[in-house]
């Protein structure tokens, strides 16, 4: 976003978080980015298949900020024929009444590393 629209990273993040992206954002930035992600996953799978004894991948789990992108998991699943879901490391956790569950669930895919590190010392 920042590169395409010639702005700094903070401005791009603010526009994205506020939902105030330019009208051509989807066609000019998002769709090409989704295509690039899909290509990278295809290449990764090809490398995996060529270097592994395993003949197939039966599930792709998306994590990180882009995993929240609407339609990305469905696009990957449709194009690759592999079940694809968005990670939610918080799905089996309980929260206090004051916690905004909409925000927590929206941010869940971005919290994989944090949850993993938090659980690292739990025994």
DSSP file (Angstrom, degrees, kcal/mol; ACC not computed):
  #  RESIDUE AA STRUCTURE BP1 BP2  ACC     N-H-->O    O-->H-N    N-H-->O    O-->H-N    TCO  KAPPA ALPHA  PHI   PSI    X-CA   Y-CA   Z-CA
    1    1 A X     >        0   0    0      0, 0.0     4,-2.4     0, 0.0     6,-0.1   0.000 360.0 360.0 360.0 -50.2    0.0    0.0    0.0
    2    2 A X  T  4> +     0   0    0      1,-0.2     5,-2.3     2,-0.2     4,-0.4   0.927 360.0  43.7 -59.8 -46.0    2.7    2.4    1.0
    3    3 A X  T >45S+     0   0    0      3,-0.2     3,-0.9     1,-0.2    -1,-0.2   0.936 114.8  47.8 -66.4 -46.7    4.8    1.7   -2.0
    4    4 A X  T 345S+     0   0    0      1,-0.2    -1,-0.2     2,-0.1    -2,-0.2   0.888 120.5  36.4 -63.9 -39.9    2.0    1.8   -4.5
    5    5 A X  T 3<5S-     0   0    0     -4,-2.4    -1,-0.2     2,-0.1    -2,-0.2   0.274 108.7-119.8-100.3  11.3    0.4    5.0   -3.2
    6    6 A X  T < 5 +     0   0    0     -3,-0.9     2,-0.3    -4,-0.4    -3,-0.2   0.936  68.9 123.9  52.7  58.1    3.8    6.7   -2.4
    7    7 A X      < -     0   0    0     -5,-2.3    -1,-0.2    -6,-0.1    -2,-0.1  -0.889  64.3 -92.9-136.6 168.5    3.2    7.2    1.3
    8    8 A X     >  -     0   0    0     -2,-0.3     4,-2.1     1,-0.1     5,-0.2  -0.376  40.1-105.4 -81.6 167.4    5.1    6.2    4.4
    9    9 A X  H  > S+     0   0    0      1,-0.2     4,-2.6     2,-0.2     5,-0.2   0.873 118.2  54.6 -61.1 -40.4    4.3    3.0    6.3
   10   10 A X  H  > S+     0   0    0      1,-0.2     4,-2.3     2,-0.2    -1,-0.2   0.905 109.0  48.3 -61.9 -41.5    2.5    4.8    9.2
   11   11 A X  H  > S+     0   0    0      2,-0.2     4,-2.6     1,-0.2    -1,-0.2   0.916 111.8  49.7 -64.3 -42.8    0.1    6.5    6.7
   12   12 A X  H  X S+     0   0    0     -4,-2.1     4,-2.4     2,-0.2    -2,-0.2   0.919 111.5  48.1 -63.2 -44.2   -0.6    3.2    4.9
   13   13 A X  H  X S+     0   0    0     -4,-2.6     4,-2.9     2,-0.2     5,-0.2   0.915 111.5  50.8 -62.4 -43.3   -1.3    1.4    8.2
   14   14 A X  H  X S+     0   0    0     -4,-2.3     4,-2.0    -5,-0.2     6,-0.2   0.930 111.2  47.3 -62.0 -45.9   -3.6    4.2    9.3
   15   15 A X  H  X>S+     0   0    0     -4,-2.6     5,-2.5     2,-0.2     4,-0.7   0.915 114.1  47.8 -61.7 -42.6   -5.6    4.2    6.1
   16   16 A X  H ><5S+     0   0    0     -4,-2.4     3,-0.9     1,-0.2    -2,-0.2   0.938 113.1  47.1 -64.0 -46.8   -5.9    0.4    6.1
   17   17 A X  H 3<5S+     0   0    0     -4,-2.9    -1,-0.2     1,-0.3    -2,-0.2   0.809 114.1  47.8 -66.6 -29.7   -7.0    0.3    9.8
   18   18 A X  H 3<5S-     0   0    0     -4,-2.0    -1,-0.3    -5,-0.2    -2,-0.2   0.531 109.6-122.7 -86.7  -6.9   -9.5    3.1    9.2
   19   19 A X  T <<5S+     0   0    0     -3,-0.9    -3,-0.2    -4,-0.7    -4,-0.1   0.812  74.0 127.3  69.6  29.5  -10.9    1.5    6.1
   20   20 A X      < +     0   0    0     -5,-2.5    -4,-0.2    -6,-0.2     2,-0.1  -0.244  27.3 146.9-113.8  43.8  -10.1    4.5    4.0
   21   21 A X        -     0   0    0     -6,-0.2     4,-0.0    -5,-0.2    -9,-0.0  -0.448  57.4 -87.4 -77.7 153.5   -8.1    3.0    1.2
   22   22 A X    >   -     0   0    0     -2,-0.1     3,-1.9     1,-0.1     4,-0.3  -0.133  39.4-108.3 -57.9 157.2   -8.3    4.5   -2.3
   23   23 A X  T 3  S+     0   0    0      1,-0.3     3,-0.4     2,-0.1     4,-0.3   0.815 118.3  50.3 -58.5 -33.9  -11.1    3.3   -4.6
   24   24 A X  T 3> S+     0   0    0      1,-0.2     4,-3.1     2,-0.1     5,-0.4   0.327  78.4 107.6 -89.3   9.6   -8.7    1.3   -6.8
   25   25 A X  H <>>S+     0   0    0     -3,-1.9     4,-2.6     1,-0.2     5,-2.4   0.909  77.6  48.3 -54.1 -48.7   -7.0   -0.5   -3.9
   26   26 A X  I  4>S+     0   0    0     -3,-0.4     5,-3.1    -4,-0.3     6,-0.3   0.944 120.5  34.7 -62.2 -48.6   -8.6   -3.9   -4.6
   27   27 A X  I  45S+     0   0    0     -4,-0.3     5,-0.3     3,-0.2    -1,-0.2   0.870 126.1  39.3 -75.5 -35.5   -7.8   -4.0   -8.3
   28   28 A X  I  <5S+     0   0    0     -4,-3.1    -3,-0.2     3,-0.1    -2,-0.2   0.798 136.4   4.6 -86.2 -29.4   -4.4   -2.1   -8.1
   29   29 A X  I  X5S+     0   0    0     -4,-2.6     4,-1.9    -5,-0.4    -3,-0.2   0.746 124.1  48.9-122.2 -53.3   -3.0   -3.6   -4.9
   30   30 A X  I  ><S+     0   0    0     -5,-2.4     4,-2.7     2,-0.2     5,-0.2   0.933 110.2  47.1 -67.4 -49.4   -5.0   -6.3   -3.3
   31   31 A X  H  ><S+     0   0    0     -5,-3.1     4,-2.3    -6,-0.3    -1,-0.2   0.929 114.3  46.9 -62.2 -46.2   -5.7   -8.6   -6.2
   32   32 A X  H  > S+     0   0    0     -5,-0.3     4,-2.1    -6,-0.3    -1,-0.2   0.881 112.7  51.7 -61.8 -34.6   -2.1   -8.6   -7.5
   33   33 A X  H  X S+     0   0    0     -4,-1.9     4,-2.5     2,-0.2    -2,-0.2   0.920 108.5  49.7 -66.9 -42.9   -0.9   -9.3   -3.9
   34   34 A X  H  X S+     0   0    0     -4,-2.7     4,-2.6     1,-0.2    -2,-0.2   0.905 110.4  51.4 -60.5 -41.1   -3.3  -12.2   -3.6
   35   35 A X  H  X S+     0   0    0     -4,-2.3     4,-2.4     1,-0.2    -1,-0.2   0.900 109.8  49.5 -62.1 -40.2   -2.0  -13.6   -6.9
   36   36 A X  H  X S+     0   0    0     -4,-2.1     4,-2.4     2,-0.2    -2,-0.2   0.909 110.5  49.7 -65.4 -42.1    1.6  -13.2   -5.6
   37   37 A X  H  X S+     0   0    0     -4,-2.5     4,-2.3     2,-0.2    -2,-0.2   0.932 111.2  49.9 -61.0 -45.9    0.7  -15.0   -2.3
   38   38 A X  H  X S+     0   0    0     -4,-2.6     4,-2.4     1,-0.2    -2,-0.2   0.911 110.5  49.6 -59.7 -44.3   -0.9  -17.8   -4.3
   39   39 A X  H  X S+     0   0    0     -4,-2.4     4,-2.5     1,-0.2    -1,-0.2   0.904 110.1  50.8 -62.1 -42.1    2.2  -18.2   -6.6
   40   40 A X  H  X S+     0   0    0     -4,-2.4     4,-2.3     2,-0.2    -1,-0.2   0.885 110.3  49.1 -65.0 -38.1    4.5  -18.3   -3.5
   41   41 A X  H  X S+     0   0    0     -4,-2.3     4,-2.6     2,-0.2    -2,-0.2   0.915 110.3  51.4 -66.7 -41.8    2.4  -21.0   -1.9
   42   42 A X  H  X S+     0   0    0     -4,-2.4     4,-2.5     1,-0.2    -2,-0.2   0.930 111.7  47.1 -58.6 -45.6    2.4  -23.0   -5.2
   43   43 A X  H  X S+     0   0    0     -4,-2.5     4,-2.4     2,-0.2    -2,-0.2   0.901 111.3  51.2 -63.7 -41.1    6.2  -22.7   -5.4
   44   44 A X  H  X S+     0   0    0     -4,-2.3     4,-2.6     1,-0.2    -1,-0.2   0.917 111.0  48.0 -62.9 -43.2    6.5  -23.7   -1.7
   45   45 A X  H  X S+     0   0    0     -4,-2.6     4,-3.0     2,-0.2     5,-0.2   0.905 110.1  52.2 -64.7 -41.0    4.4  -26.8   -2.3
   46   46 A X  H  X S+     0   0    0     -4,-2.5     4,-2.1     2,-0.2    -2,-0.2   0.922 111.5  46.9 -60.2 -43.7    6.4  -27.7   -5.4
   47   47 A X  H  X S+     0   0    0     -4,-2.4     4,-1.3     2,-0.2    -2,-0.2   0.926 112.4  50.4 -63.1 -44.5    9.6  -27.5   -3.4
   48   48 A X  H >X S+     0   0    0     -4,-2.6     4,-1.0     1,-0.2     3,-0.6   0.936 111.5  47.5 -58.7 -48.3    8.1  -29.5   -0.6
   49   49 A X  H 3< S+     0   0    0     -4,-3.0     3,-0.3     1,-0.2    -1,-0.2   0.866 112.3  49.8 -63.0 -36.1    6.9  -32.2   -3.0
   50   50 A X  H 3< S+     0   0    0     -4,-2.1    -1,-0.2    -5,-0.2    -2,-0.2   0.691 120.3  34.4 -78.5 -16.8   10.3  -32.4   -4.7
   51   51 A X  H << S+     0   0    0     -4,-1.3     2,-0.3    -3,-0.6    -1,-0.2   0.357 108.4  73.5-117.3   4.4   12.3  -32.7   -1.5
   52   52 A X     <  -     0   0    0     -4,-1.0    -4,-0.0    -3,-0.3     0, 0.0  -0.815  69.4-136.2-121.7 157.5    9.9  -34.7    0.7
   53   53 A X  S    S+     0   0    0     -2,-0.3     2,-0.3     2,-0.0    -1,-0.1   0.624  82.3  97.2 -80.8 -14.9    8.8  -38.3    0.9
   54   54 A X        -     0   0    0     -6,-0.2    -2,-0.2     1,-0.1    -3,-0.1  -0.588  62.8-156.4 -80.3 135.3    5.2  -37.1    1.4
   55   55 A X        +     0   0    0     -2,-0.3     2,-0.3     1,-0.1    -1,-0.1   0.588  66.4  14.6 -90.0 -10.8    3.2  -37.0   -1.7
   56   56 A X        -     0   0    0     -8,-0.1     2,-0.5    -7,-0.0    -1,-0.1  -0.995  58.1-130.1-158.8 160.4    0.6  -34.4   -0.8
   57   57 A X        -     0   0    0     -2,-0.3     3,-0.1     1,-0.1   -12,-0.0  -0.972  18.4-173.2-111.3 128.7   -0.4  -31.7    1.6
   58   58 A X        +     0   0    0     -2,-0.5    25,-0.5     1,-0.2     2,-0.3   0.507  66.3  26.6-103.8  -3.7   -3.9  -32.1    2.9
   59   59 A X  E     -a   83   0A   0     23,-0.1     2,-0.5     2,-0.0    -1,-0.2  -0.948  55.7-159.4-159.3 135.9   -4.4  -28.8    4.8
   60   60 A X  E     -a   84   0A   0     23,-2.8    25,-2.3    -2,-0.3     2,-0.5  -0.972  11.5-160.9-114.9 131.3   -3.0  -25.3    4.6
   61   61 A X  E     -a   85   0A   0     -2,-0.5     2,-0.4    23,-0.2    25,-0.2  -0.958   9.0-151.4-115.0 116.3   -3.2  -23.1    7.7
   62   62 A X  E     +a   86   0A   0     23,-3.0    25,-3.5    -2,-0.5     2,-0.3  -0.714  20.6 169.8 -91.2 135.3   -2.9  -19.3    7.1
   63   63 A X        +     0   0    0     -2,-0.4     3,-0.2    23,-0.2    47,-0.2  -0.920  32.0  51.4-137.3 164.2   -1.5  -17.1    9.9
   64   64 A X  S >> S-     0   0    0     45,-3.0     3,-0.9    -2,-0.3     4,-0.5  -0.325  98.6 -52.0  98.5 176.8   -0.4  -13.5   10.1
   65   65 A X  G >4 S+     0   0    0      1,-0.3     3,-1.2     2,-0.2     4,-0.2   0.855 131.6  52.6 -60.3 -40.5   -2.0  -10.2    9.1
   66   66 A X  G >4 S+     0   0    0      1,-0.3     3,-1.8    -3,-0.2    -1,-0.3   0.718  92.2  74.8 -72.3 -18.6   -2.9  -11.1    5.5
   67   67 A X  G <4 S+     0   0    0     -3,-0.9     6,-0.3     1,-0.3    -1,-0.3   0.798  89.4  61.1 -61.3 -25.6   -4.7  -14.3    6.7
   68   68 A X  G << S+     0   0    0     -3,-1.2    -1,-0.3    -4,-0.5     2,-0.2   0.614  76.6 118.0 -74.8 -11.9   -7.4  -11.9    7.8
   69   69 A X  S X  S-     0   0    0     -3,-1.8     3,-1.9    -4,-0.2     4,-0.5  -0.389  76.1-110.6 -63.6 122.1   -7.9  -10.8    4.2
   70   70 A X  T 3  S+     0   0    0      1,-0.3    -1,-0.1    -2,-0.2    -2,-0.1  -0.264  96.0   8.0 -56.6 128.9  -11.4  -11.7    3.1
   71   71 A X  T 3> S+     0   0    0     -3,-0.1     4,-2.3     1,-0.0    -1,-0.3   0.317  93.0 111.3  86.9  -8.3  -11.5  -14.4    0.5
   72   72 A X  H <> S+     0   0    0     -3,-1.9     4,-2.5     2,-0.2     5,-0.2   0.942  79.3  46.7 -66.5 -46.9   -7.8  -15.3    0.6
   73   73 A X  H  > S+     0   0    0     -4,-0.5     4,-2.5    -6,-0.3    -1,-0.2   0.914 114.2  48.7 -61.0 -42.4   -8.3  -18.8    2.2
   74   74 A X  H  > S+     0   0    0      2,-0.2     4,-2.7     1,-0.2    -1,-0.2   0.896 110.6  51.1 -64.8 -40.2  -11.2  -19.6   -0.2
   75   75 A X  H  X S+     0   0    0     -4,-2.3     4,-2.7     2,-0.2     5,-0.2   0.933 112.1  46.1 -61.9 -46.9   -9.0  -18.5   -3.2
   76   76 A X  H  X S+     0   0    0     -4,-2.5     4,-2.5     1,-0.2     6,-0.4   0.928 114.2  48.3 -62.6 -45.3   -6.1  -20.6   -2.1
   77   77 A X  H  X S+     0   0    0     -4,-2.5     4,-2.0    -5,-0.2     5,-0.4   0.921 114.5  46.0 -61.5 -44.2   -8.4  -23.6   -1.5
   78   78 A X  H  < S+     0   0    0     -4,-2.7    -2,-0.2    -5,-0.2    -1,-0.2   0.922 117.6  41.8 -65.3 -45.2  -10.1  -23.2   -4.9
   79   79 A X  H  < S+     0   0    0     -4,-2.7    -2,-0.2    -5,-0.2    -1,-0.2   0.827 126.6  30.9 -74.7 -32.6   -6.9  -22.7   -6.9
   80   80 A X  H  < S-     0   0    0     -4,-2.5    -2,-0.2    -5,-0.2    -3,-0.2   0.607  94.8-130.2-103.8 -14.4   -4.8  -25.4   -5.2
   81   81 A X     <  +     0   0    0     -4,-2.0     2,-0.4    -5,-0.4    -4,-0.1   0.785  67.2 124.4  69.6  25.9   -7.5  -27.9   -4.2
   82   82 A X  S    S-     0   0    0     -6,-0.4    -1,-0.2    -5,-0.4    -2,-0.2  -0.976  72.5-106.1-121.1 130.0   -6.2  -28.1   -0.7
   83   83 A X  E     -a   59   0A   0    -25,-0.5   -23,-2.8    -2,-0.4     2,-0.4  -0.313  44.4-170.0 -52.7 128.2   -8.4  -27.4    2.4
   84   84 A X  E     +a   60   0A   0    -25,-0.2     2,-0.3   -11,-0.1   -23,-0.2  -0.991  10.4 171.4-131.7 128.2   -7.3  -24.0    3.6
   85   85 A X  E     -a   61   0A   0    -25,-2.3   -23,-3.0    -2,-0.4     2,-0.5  -0.906  34.5-110.3-132.4 162.0   -8.3  -22.3    6.9
   86   86 A X  E     -a   62   0A   0     -2,-0.3   -23,-0.2   -25,-0.2   -25,-0.0  -0.798  40.4-115.2 -93.0 130.6   -7.3  -19.2    8.9
   87   87 A X        -     0   0    0    -25,-3.5     2,-0.2    -2,-0.5   -23,-0.1  -0.331  30.0-178.1 -66.3 142.2   -5.5  -19.9   12.1
   88   88 A X    >   +     0   0    0     21,-0.1     3,-1.6    20,-0.1     4,-0.2  -0.730   7.4 178.0-140.5  89.9   -7.1  -19.0   15.4
   89   89 A X  T 3  S+     0   0    0     19,-0.5     3,-0.3     1,-0.3    -1,-0.1   0.596  82.5  58.3 -68.6  -8.0   -4.8  -19.8   18.3
   90   90 A X  T >  S+     0   0    0      1,-0.2     3,-2.1    14,-0.1    -1,-0.3   0.410  71.8 104.2 -98.9   1.1   -7.4  -18.4   20.7
   91   91 A X  T <  S+     0   0    0     -3,-1.6    -1,-0.2     1,-0.3    -2,-0.1   0.741  86.7  39.0 -61.8 -25.4  -10.2  -20.7   19.7
   92   92 A X  T 3  S+     0   0    0     -3,-0.3     2,-0.3    -4,-0.2    -1,-0.3   0.145  98.4  98.8-110.6  19.8   -9.9  -22.8   22.8
   93   93 A X    <   -     0   0    0     -3,-2.1     2,-0.3     0, 0.0    -3,-0.0  -0.740  63.1-137.9-103.9 154.0   -9.2  -20.0   25.3
   94   94 A X        -     0   0    0     -2,-0.3     2,-0.3     0, 0.0    -2,-0.1  -0.835  18.4-157.4-109.3 152.6  -11.7  -18.3   27.5
   95   95 A X        -     0   0    0     -2,-0.3     6,-0.0     4,-0.1     0, 0.0  -0.893  20.7-101.2-130.2 155.4  -11.8  -14.5   28.1
   96   96 A X    >   -     0   0    0     -2,-0.3     3,-1.3     1,-0.1    -1,-0.1  -0.228  40.0-105.6 -68.5 164.1  -13.1  -12.1   30.8
   97   97 A X  T 3  S+     0   0    0      1,-0.3    -1,-0.1     3,-0.1    -2,-0.0   0.746 117.0  58.7 -65.6 -24.8  -16.3  -10.3   30.3
   98   98 A X  T 3  S+     0   0    0      2,-0.1     2,-0.4     3,-0.0    -1,-0.3   0.552  81.4 104.4 -84.1  -7.0  -14.5   -7.0   29.5
   99   99 A X  S <  S-     0   0    0     -3,-1.3     2,-1.1     1,-0.1     3,-0.1  -0.601  74.9-128.7 -79.1 130.8  -12.6   -8.4   26.6
  100  100 A X     >  -     0   0    0     -2,-0.4     4,-2.2     1,-0.2     3,-0.3  -0.688  21.5-167.3 -79.3 101.7  -14.0   -7.3   23.2
  101  101 A X  H  > S+     0   0    0     -2,-1.1     4,-2.9     1,-0.2     5,-0.3   0.796  82.3  60.3 -65.2 -30.2  -14.3  -10.7   21.4
  102  102 A X  H  > S+     0   0    0      2,-0.2     4,-1.9     1,-0.2    -1,-0.2   0.928 109.5  42.5 -62.7 -44.0  -14.8   -9.1   18.0
  103  103 A X  H  > S+     0   0    0     -3,-0.3     4,-2.2     2,-0.2    -2,-0.2   0.929 115.1  50.1 -67.3 -45.4  -11.4   -7.4   18.2
  104  104 A X  H  X S+     0   0    0     -4,-2.2     4,-0.9     1,-0.2    -2,-0.2   0.934 113.4  45.0 -59.2 -48.2   -9.7  -10.6   19.7
  105  105 A X  H  < S+     0   0    0     -4,-2.9     4,-0.4     1,-0.2     3,-0.3   0.857 111.8  52.9 -67.0 -34.6  -11.2  -12.8   17.0
  106  106 A X  H  < S+     0   0    0     -4,-1.9     3,-0.3    -5,-0.3    -1,-0.2   0.884 115.6  40.1 -65.8 -38.3  -10.3  -10.3   14.2
  107  107 A X  H >< S+     0   0    0     -4,-2.2     3,-1.7     1,-0.2     4,-0.5   0.534  86.6 102.9 -87.2  -7.0   -6.7  -10.2   15.4
  108  108 A X  G >< S+     0   0    0     -4,-0.9     3,-1.9     1,-0.3   -19,-0.5   0.837  75.1  54.6 -50.4 -46.1   -6.3  -13.9   16.2
  109  109 A X  G >  S+     0   0    0     -4,-0.4   -45,-3.0    -3,-0.3     3,-0.7   0.782 106.3  54.3 -62.8 -22.7   -4.3  -14.9   13.0
  110  110 A X  G <  S+     0   0    0     -3,-1.7    -1,-0.3     1,-0.2     4,-0.3   0.532  98.9  65.0 -84.8  -5.2   -1.7  -12.3   13.9
  111  111 A X  G <>  +     0   0    0     -3,-1.9     4,-2.7    -4,-0.5     5,-0.3   0.228  64.2 107.5-104.2  13.8   -1.2  -13.7   17.4
  112  112 A X  H <> S+     0   0    0     -3,-0.7     4,-2.4     1,-0.2     5,-0.2   0.937  84.6  41.7 -58.3 -50.4    0.2  -17.1   16.5
  113  113 A X  H  > S+     0   0    0     -3,-0.2     4,-2.8     2,-0.2     5,-0.2   0.925 114.9  50.9 -65.9 -44.0    3.8  -16.3   17.6
  114  114 A X  H  > S+     0   0    0     -4,-0.3     4,-2.3     1,-0.2    -1,-0.2   0.919 112.8  45.9 -60.3 -44.0    2.6  -14.5   20.8
  115  115 A X  H  X S+     0   0    0     -4,-2.7     4,-2.1     2,-0.2    -1,-0.2   0.903 112.4  51.4 -66.2 -40.4    0.4  -17.4   21.8
  116  116 A X  H  X S+     0   0    0     -4,-2.4     4,-0.9    -5,-0.3    -2,-0.2   0.919 112.0  45.9 -62.1 -43.6    3.1  -19.9   21.1
  117  117 A X  H  < S+     0   0    0     -4,-2.8     4,-0.5     1,-0.2     3,-0.4   0.887 111.5  52.5 -66.8 -38.1    5.6  -18.0   23.2
  118  118 A X  H >< S+     0   0    0     -4,-2.3     3,-0.5    -5,-0.2    -1,-0.2   0.871 112.5  45.1 -64.9 -36.0    3.1  -17.5   26.0
  119  119 A X  H >< S+     0   0    0     -4,-2.1     3,-1.4     1,-0.2    -1,-0.2   0.608  89.9  88.9 -82.3 -11.9    2.5  -21.3   26.0
  120  120 A X  T 3< S+     0   0    0     -4,-0.9    -1,-0.2    -3,-0.4    -2,-0.2   0.828  95.6  35.7 -56.3 -36.3    6.1  -22.2   25.9
  121  121 A X  T <  S+     0   0    0     -3,-0.5     2,-0.5    -4,-0.5    -1,-0.3   0.312  90.7 110.0-104.2   8.0    6.6  -22.1   29.6
  122  122 A X    <         0   0    0     -3,-1.4    -3,-0.0     1,-0.1    -4,-0.0  -0.722 360.0 360.0 -84.3 128.0    3.2  -23.5   30.5
  123  123 A X              0   0    0     -2,-0.5    -1,-0.1     0, 0.0    -4,-0.0   0.361 360.0 360.0-133.7 360.0    3.4  -27.1   31.9
